[in-house]
Structures are given as structure tokens and as C-alpha cells.
């Protein structure tokens, strides 16, 4: 992605500002938060190198980059609000799922991230008093997604495709407020604000659907995975991973989900292009093409998508280790 270096720098610069404002006993822990949350095996890895796609943490930096449409101060404020929101969300999710155990200081940092998130959104809301999709709304969506997923996982509700789509959308709640508030605060026309929402939804859901394919075996280890529940009757008839993989191939479920992901990225690309956010449009088109190719390979070679992700993760972790060593 072009401008990837500037996005990485923006992510790390914004987080470094947050860390500098912490008490000394929290600052060192916050500096190494990605490692402490188990998002990387490499201590000292900055947030900009945790994920494969800069759009995860830096979406507003790409979406609101045109100063003729969005004043730079509004864009910077939105970027900070989004960054703190997504980091906090990853932290809460991993803790609540039992994937990582943290102490009181890590929890104190997460609470401060959430306060910083709300503080960053406040001036945008002041410029757009009618704006209602704030972080309180987003947290309601997230809570509903957790409850609805748990109901499907425990058999209280059927694990249908319709339910999965609803839960997947609600999971993206925290991705919306910063970009939407910035668009409203900048006074963008209603159609442009709808395009901003379409970009966020398309990018976030594209990543979600694809992650739910490539990580389904790991998710199952933690008790529940949507792909086998929806497409391989896993909830109704528990089976081994190999049996579920065979059922998923027979049903075409993983290929279908990858197709959904590619289409979502395509929608994001179209909306970004309509907004003149060409860097983001290019990234989304590349993700759409990559995911469509992944679908073709999964159809031809069952298990390809899971192997692809594991190889990608190993490569990313090697790059993180090299970057830390060189720092």
C-alpha cells in the first residue's frame, strides 16, 4: 500500500503521545502492550507492525487524508480516537476470551485508552451535535455481538448464516464512530457521509469474514468457530477438526465466506474511490483480489486458507523480530 510508511509512523506517533502522558509505572508496560496482550511473541514490537494491514489501526488516516475535504486537525483527532478504540477493543476481547491473563496495571492502561478514545471523539461530537453513533453506541453493539455469539455457541440459538452476518456487523461497532464523527464534523454532504460509512463497513467486514475463514481451526480451540457451526453442522454434531474440514469443503462454506469477504472489500474500494481516497481504494481492491484468489485456491486445495494464514503469521513475526533487533 502506498503511504504505508506514513500510516505506520502516524500510528506509532499517536500511541507514543498517549504513552508519554502515562505515569512512569504504566508507561513501560504500555510501550510493550502488544506483547503483553499476546498479539506478538516479540517484545518491543510497535503497534504499526502488529497487523498485516495498516487499515486495521489507521483507517481514518487513509480515509480522511484529503485536507480539501477534511481539515487536518479533524483527521488527526479521528485517527487518535480510532486507534485508541481499536487497541482497547483488541485488549478487552483477548482478556474476556481468556486468551491472555493481565494484571491491574494492564487493565489501568486499557481504561486510560478508553478515556483517551472518548476525549478524542468529544471535539468532533461538539462540531456535529446530532451525531449519535458514539463509542457508547459502539460498545452496545459489541456487547450484543458477544451475547448473540455466545447464544449460538451454547446452542441457545441456531447458528445460521443470517445470525452470523448480524453478529459480524455488530462486532465492527467500534470501527465506525471516529470516521463517521469526523465526516459529520467536517460538514461533508450526506452522500459523502454514507460513502464513509460504506468504506468502514466494507473494510471491517472484509477483514472479519476472511479472518473467520483463515482462523477457524484456532477459533475452534477456543470453543467456537462460525464457519463449521454454520456450514458443517458443528454445533449440532460435534466432530474432529479433520471431519469438520471435510464437511466444510463439501459444503463450500469457506469458499463462500471468502467470496463474501472479497465482495465487502470491493464495496469499500468503490466507496473510497467515490470519496477520492485513492490510496485506500487501491488497498481495498488489492484485498478483494487477494481474497478472491484465496477462495479459488481453497476450492482447489482444501485447507489452503488456513495454511496461508499460518505462513503469513510466521513471516510477520519474523519481520517483527528483525525490526526490533534493528531498532
N, C-alpha and C positions, 0 to 999 in steps of 0.2 A: 504494500500500500504506500503510495507517495505520501509525504509528510509524516510517515510513521515515526521518524526520529523526533519531530516537534511534538507529536502527541505523547510519545514516551516521556519526553522532557517535561511537558506540561503536567502529566500525571505525577511524576516524581517531585516536581517543584511544588505542586499544590499540597501533596501529602507531607513534604518536608516542612512546609509552613505550619501545618497542623501539629507536627511533632515538636517544633520549636516552642510552641505555646504550652506544652505539657510540663508538669512538674518533673524534676530530674529523675525521680524514681520510676516514672512511667515512660519517659522519652526513650530510653534504651530498649525497653520492651516493645514499644510502638514501632521503633525502627525495624525490628525483626518480626513484626506481626505476621507476615505471610508464612514464615517458617513455623512460628508458634501455633498457627491455625492448621498446620499440616498441608498447606497448599503447595509447598515445595520442600524437598529434602535438603535444600541448600541454604544454610543461614546467611543472612545478609542480602538475600535477593530482593531487589526493589519491586514495588507493585507493578511497574511498567513491564516487567519480564515474567510475571506470574502466569499470564494467559497468552494463548496463541494470537488472539485478535485484540488489537488496541481499542476496537469499538466497544468492548465489554465495559471498560472503565472510562474511556474517553469519548463516548458517543457525542456529547454536546460540543466537544472541541472540533469534531469533524462536521457536525450538522450546522453549527452556528458560526462558521468561520468567516462568513462574508460580512465585513464591517458596514457595508452599504445597506444591509438588511437588518442586522442585529448589532447594536452598539457593543464595542469590545468589553466594556465593564459588565454588561448584562451577560455576555457569553462567558466571561471568566467566572462570574458568580454562579451561573448554571453549571459550569464544569465542576466547580468545587462541590456544589450540592449533590450532583450526580455521583461523583467519586466517593464522597463520604457515605452516601446512601448504599451504593453497591458493595463497598467494602464491609460496611456494617451488616448488610444482608447476608453476605457470604459467611461472615463470622457467626451470626446468630444461627444460620442454617446448619453449619457444621457442629456447633455446640449442641443444638437441640436434637440433632440426629445421632448424637453420641459418637461422631467421627473423631472428635478431639476433646480432651479434657483441659480446661484452662483454670487459672487461679483468679483471685479477686482483682489483681492489677490488670489482667487482660480484659476482664469484664468492665472495669472502670474506663479503660480506653475505648471500648465499644460504646459505652454510654456517652462518652465525650464526642465520639464520632457522630452519634445520632443528634447530639445537641448542636454540633457544628453544621451538620446537614440542615437542620431546621433554621439555624441562624442564617445560613447562606440563602435559603429559599425566601426568608422573610422580606427582604427588599424587593424581590421580584413580585411577590404577592401584593406588596404595597402599591406597585405600579399597575397591578391588574386586580382590583378588589373583587371582581366577580369570579376569579379563578377558584375552583373548588377541588381540583384533583391534587391535593397536597399530600404530604407524607402520612398524615393520619388516615386519609383515604387509602393510600397505598398499603399501609400496614393492615387495614381491614381486609383488603383483597388478599394479602399474603396469608393472614390468619384463616380466611375462608379456604384458601387453596390447601393449607395444611390439614384442616379438618376434613375436607372433602377427599383428599388423597388418603388420609387415614381410614376413612369410612370404606373406601374401595379396597384398601389393603387388608382390612379385617373382615371383609365380606358383608359389612352392614349395608353397602350399596353396590350395585353391579358395576364392574369395571368395563364400561363401554367406551367406544371411541368418542362419543359426544361428551361424556364426562371428562375424558382425558383432555379434550380440546378446551373445555371450560376451565379446568384446573390449570392447564398450561398457560392460558391467558392471564389468569389471576396471579400466577407466580411472577409475572412481569410487572406487577404493580409499581414497584419501586423504581423501575426504569423510566416511568412517564413524567413525574412531577417536574423535575428540573427543566427538561427540554420544553414541555408544554407551558410552564410558567414563563420561561424566557421568551417564547414566541408571543405570548399574550402581553408580556411587559414591553416588548419591542413594538407592539402595535401592528403585528403582521395581519394581513387580511384573513378573514375566516377560512378561505380556501387554503391559504398557506399554512394556517394552524392545523387544518385537517391533514395536510401533507406531512407536517412534522409528526403528528400522531401516527400516521401510516409508516413513516420511516422507523420510528421507535418500535412499533408493534412488529413490523416485518423483520427487523434485525434481531430483536429479542426472541421472537418465536422461531425464527430460522435457527438460531443457536440452540434454543431449548429442544426443538424436535430432533435436531441432529445429535445433541448430547444424549437424549433419551434412547437413541439407537446405539451409539458407539459405547455408551457406558452401561448398557442394560445388564451385563453379567455382574459388574461391580455393584450396581444398584441392588441387584437381587441378593447379594451377600449381606447387604444392609436391610434385608427383609422384603423389599417390594420394588418391582420394576414395571412400568406401564406397558412396555412393548409385549412381553409374554402374557401379562394379565389381559390385555385387550385382544391380542392376535393368536395366543397359544393356549387359551383356557387355563392359565397357570393358577388363577385364584380358585377355580372350581376343581381342578385336578392337579395338585402339586406333583412335580416331576423333577428329574435330574436336569442339570443345565444342558447336557447333550440332547436330551429328549426335547426340551423346550426349543433349543436351537433348530432341531429338525422340524418342529411344528411351525416355527417362525418362517423358515424357508418355504415350507409347503404353503403357508397362508399368504406369503408375500408381504407380511406385515412390516418388516424392517425396510423393505424397498419402498413401500407406500409412505412410511414416515419420512424417509429421506426425500421422497418426491414432495411431500408437504413442506419440508424444510427448504428445498430449492425454490419452491413457489413463493414462500414467505420472503426469502432473500430477494427474489425477483421483484416483488411488490415494493420492498424497501428501496431497491435500485431505481425503480420508476418514480417513486415519490421524491427521492433525493435529487434525481435529475430535474424534476419539475421545480424544485427549490433552488436549483443552481449549485447544489452541493456535489460537485463532480467527483471530488476525491472519495466521498462516501458512496456515491453511486457506483464508482469503479470497484470499490471494495465489495459492495453488496453483489454486483454482477459476478465478480470473481468467486464469491462464496456460493452463489447459485450454480455456477458452472462446476465448481469443485464438488458440490454435493450431488449434483445430477450424475457426475462421473462416478462418485462413490456408490450411488444407487445402482448404476449399471454393473459395477464390479461386484457388489454384494449379490445381485441377482445371478451373476455368472459363477461366483465363488462364495458360497455361504460362509459367514464368519469374517469376511474381508474387512468389514467396517470396524469391528471390534479390534482386529489386529492392527488396522491402520491407526486407530486412536492410541493404542498402546505404544506403537513405534513412535508416533508423534510426541507422546508424553515423554518417552525416554530421551528423544532428541532434544526436546525443550529443556529437560532437566540437565542434560549435558551442557547445553548452551548457557544455562544459568550458572552452573559451576565454573565454567570458563570465564564468564563475565565477572563473577565475584572474585575469582583468583586474580584477574587482571586489574581490578579496581584498586 
